Amino acid sequence: MPARDPFHITLAEALSRMPGPYRDHYAIMLEHGTLELGIYAPRERDPQTPHTRDELYVVMRGSGWFRNGDDRVAFGPGDVLFVPAHRPHRFEQFTDDLAVWVIFYGPMGGEVGAQI
């Protein structure tokens, strides 16, 4: 269900939608063209699998470790994490208040020819 005001979405509003529509910890807050903005707030473990589009995570609260392919980095509030399409990734050993904005964008399969 999209937010009532797509020009202003608060973290409190997003968290009020937890658990998500499938009794999970993800809710879509805004869709526009290829852009999808969601809130993700896993608890205890992160069960996600690779996605078909590129994505950004913006950490709003919480801390822990982020596995991105073979890399593992510590994260905290204010950090931005990028994951290319189809790459295995997950949050590990994270605090129980973790909340991240998730931004999916671009075509299925990710940006063609993009290099990091």
C-alpha positions in Angstrom: 0.0 0.0 0.0 1.6 3.3 -1.0 2.1 6.1 1.5 -0.6 8.8 1.7 1.8 11.6 1.0 4.5 10.3 -1.5 6.4 13.5 -1.1 7.1 13.0 2.6 7.5 9.6 4.2 8.6 9.3 7.8 10.5 6.4 9.4 7.7 6.3 12.1 5.1 5.8 9.4 7.1 3.1 7.7 7.7 1.2 10.9 4.0 1.3 11.7 3.5 -1.0 8.8 5.6 -3.8 10.3 5.2 -6.6 10.0 4.6 -6.3 6.3 1.7 -7.5 4.2 3.0 -11.1 4.1 3.8 -11.1 7.8 7.4 -10.3 6.9 9.5 -7.3 7.8 9.3 -5.4 4.5 6.8 -2.9 3.3 6.7 -0.8 0.1 6.3 2.9 0.8 6.5 4.4 -2.7 6.6 3.3 -6.3 7.4 5.6 -9.2 8.6 4.3 -12.6 11.4 1.8 -11.8 11.9 3.2 -8.3 10.6 1.2 -5.3 11.2 2.5 -1.8 10.6 0.1 1.0 11.4 -0.2 4.7 13.1 -3.3 5.9 13.3 -4.2 9.6 14.4 -7.9 10.0 14.4 -9.4 13.5 16.8 -12.1 14.7 17.9 -13.2 11.2 17.9 -11.9 7.7 16.4 -14.5 5.3 16.7 -12.6 2.1 18.0 -14.0 -1.2 19.5 -12.1 -4.2 17.2 -9.6 -5.9 16.7 -9.1 -9.7 17.4 -5.3 -9.5 20.1 -3.1 -8.2 19.5 -1.8 -4.7 20.6 0.6 -2.1 20.2 0.3 1.7 20.2 3.5 3.8 20.6 2.5 7.5 18.3 4.6 9.7 18.9 2.8 13.0 20.7 -0.2 14.3 24.2 -1.7 13.6 25.9 -5.0 12.8 27.6 -6.6 9.9 26.6 -6.7 6.2 27.6 -9.5 3.9 27.8 -8.4 0.3 29.1 -11.3 -1.9 32.4 -12.3 -0.4 32.8 -9.0 1.5 31.7 -8.3 5.0 31.6 -4.8 6.5 30.4 -3.2 9.8 27.5 -0.8 9.4 25.6 1.8 11.5 23.1 4.7 11.2 23.7 6.9 8.2 25.6 4.3 6.2 24.6 3.5 2.6 25.1 0.0 1.2 24.9 -0.8 -2.5 24.1 -4.3 -3.9 24.2 -5.1 -7.6 21.4 -7.3 -9.0 21.8 -11.0 -8.3 24.5 -10.7 -5.7 24.0 -12.7 -2.5 23.8 -10.4 0.6 22.4 -10.2 4.1 22.6 -8.5 7.4 24.4 -10.4 10.1 24.8 -10.1 13.9 22.6 -6.9 13.9 20.9 -5.1 16.7 17.2 -5.7 17.3 16.3 -2.2 16.3 17.6 -2.4 12.7 15.6 -0.4 10.2 16.8 0.4 6.7 15.3 2.2 3.7 15.6 -0.1 0.7 15.7 1.5 -2.7 15.3 -0.7 -5.8 15.7 0.9 -9.2 16.5 0.3 -12.8 15.7 -2.6 -15.1 15.5 -6.3 -14.1 19.0 -7.7 -14.1 20.5 -4.4 -13.0 22.2 -1.6 -14.9 23.7 -3.1 -18.1 27.4 -2.5 -18.5 27.7 -0.6 -15.2 31.0 -1.2 -13.3 31.9 -0.7 -9.7 
